[in-house]
Amino acid sequence: MRFWLSLWIVTFIMVRRAFQSRRNGIQNPLLLLASIGSDARQAKPALEAKGFECHWAADRTFSGSEGRHDFLYRDLEKMIGVLVSRRWQLPLIHKDFAVSDTKFGISLTGL
């Protein structure tokens, strides 16, 4: 029992560290493409060129936020192993197309 618990804890720590470095690796370039105060309409083509699927959402909610917002929803999913994928879900919140905030949701999916 102790062995399996120790193995689970070590695996969790290793995955968390790898996950955090991946998050920072994609978060920083995306903030350069769509910094606070920039025009969200100009960021959309650059994000699509990086493989993101983008669509506009008006007066909607999303996980991790309070209230309703206008935002550019960005989504990217890549296979990173056999039956394992990494998915980035990134709402770019704007007011009259001026970027006011952004959120990052990154997950691993697999069997």
VENRA-V853641 format. One record per residue. N is the residue number from 1. RES is the residue in one small letter. SS is DSSP state (H for helix, E for strand, L for the rest). Layout:
{{N & RES & SS} {N & RES & SS}}
This chain:
{{1 & m & L} {2 & r & H} {3 & f & H} {4 & w & H} {5 & l & H} {6 & s & H} {7 & l & H} {8 & w & H} {9 & i & H} {10 & v & H} {11 & t & H} {12 & f & H} {13 & i & H} {14 & m & H} {15 & v & H} {16 & r & H} {17 & r & H} {18 & a & H} {19 & f & H} {20 & q & H} {21 & s & H} {22 & r & H} {23 & r & H} {24 & n & H} {25 & g & H} {26 & i & H} {27 & q & H} {28 & n & H} {29 & p & H} {30 & l & H} {31 & l & H} {32 & l & H} {33 & l & H} {34 & a & L} {35 & s & L} {36 & i & L} {37 & g & L} {38 & s & L} {39 & d & E} {40 & a & H} {41 & r & H} {42 & q & H} {43 & a & H} {44 & k & H} {45 & p & H} {46 & a & H} {47 & l & H} {48 & e & H} {49 & a & H} {50 & k & L} {51 & g & L} {52 & f & L} {53 & e & E} {54 & c & E} {55 & h & E} {56 & w & E} {57 & a & E} {58 & a & E} {59 & d & E} {60 & r & E} {61 & t & L} {62 & f & L} {63 & s & L} {64 & g & L} {65 & s & L} {66 & e & L} {67 & g & L} {68 & r & L} {69 & h & E} {70 & d & E} {71 & f & E} {72 & l & E} {73 & y & E} {74 & r & E} {75 & d & E} {76 & l & E} {77 & e & E} {78 & k & E} {79 & m & E} {80 & i & E} {81 & g & E} {82 & v & L} {83 & l & L} {84 & v & E} {85 & s & E} {86 & r & E} {87 & r & E} {88 & w & E} {89 & q & E} {90 & l & E} {91 & p & E} {92 & l & E} {93 & i & E} {94 & h & E} {95 & k & E} {96 & d & L} {97 & f & L} {98 & a & E} {99 & v & E} {100 & s & E} {101 & d & E} {102 & t & E} {103 & k & L} {104 & f & L} {105 & g & E} {106 & i & E} {107 & s & E} {108 & l & E} {109 & t & E} {110 & g & E} {111 & l & L}}
